[in-house]
Amino acid sequence: MAIPHTDADTIKSEFVAVITNQEGIPFKRMDDPNQDVSAKIIFVLALNQPHAQLEMLQALMGVIQDTSVLNQIQNATSVDEIKELLK
């Protein structure tokens, strides 16, 4: 899993995107940029309020810890299915 995000003051239009890829997409580890991870689920955060970004990251921590939900997101076949899982 990867959660790319940027500074809130660089965002012109807010969005949150969820990308899934069965093969995985390589990302650099945040704690060790010399190592790659293969992310099968990517949450892209573009939020223009710093507190909103922090709240979203905290909410995603709950999702990340639930492997059942992660598996369901990875196997979802529609946007509505993913939205329902993230409520």
N, C-alpha and C positions, 0 to 999 in steps of 0.2 A: 504494500500500500504506500501511496505517496500523497502528500498534501501540499502541493506548491501554492505559495501565496506571496503577496508583495506588500509594501507599505501602503497604508490606507490613503495617504495623500496623492498617490499616483493613479488612483482609480477614477475614471470618468463616469462609468456606468457599472453599477453593481451586478454581480451574478455569482452563482455557485453552480459548478458543473460536476457531474460524476461521469467518469470515463471507465469503461471496463474493457479488458483485453485478455483473452484466454492464454495467450503466450507470454504476456508480461512485457512491460516497457522499462528499459533500464533508466534508473535514476541514481544520482550520487547520494550517498548517505549523508544526512545532515551532521551527524556527529563524527564522521570520518569520510571526507570528500574523496579519499583515495579508493574507497570501496563503492561498488555498485550494488543496488538491489533491483530485483525484477518486480515491478509493481503491476499487479493484475487489476487493482482498483485504484483510481486516482480521483481525489476530491480537489478540484481547482477552486480556490477562494479568491474572489475579487470583491472585497467589501470596503466601502469608503469611510467607515467609522471604526476607529481602533477598538472600541469596546465591543462592537458587533463581531469583529474578527476574533477577538478573544473568546467571546461567548460561543461562537461557532466551533472554534477549536476545542473548547471544553466539551461541547455536545458530541463532537466527533470522537473524542476519547472514549465515550461510552459505547459508541458503535464499534470502534476498533477492538474493544475488549470482548465483544460478543461474536465469536466465530460463526455462530449460526446465522446471524444477520449478515455478516460479510459474505458467507456462502450464498445466501439468498440474493444479495445485491449482484454478486458475480454471475449468477445464473438467471437474473431477471431478463425478461424479454420485452419490457416496455418501460417507458419513462414513468408512467403512472405507478407501476409496480415498485420502482425504486423510491418514488416520492412517498408511497404508503409505508415502506420499510423505514424511512428516515423520520417519520412523524414522531 
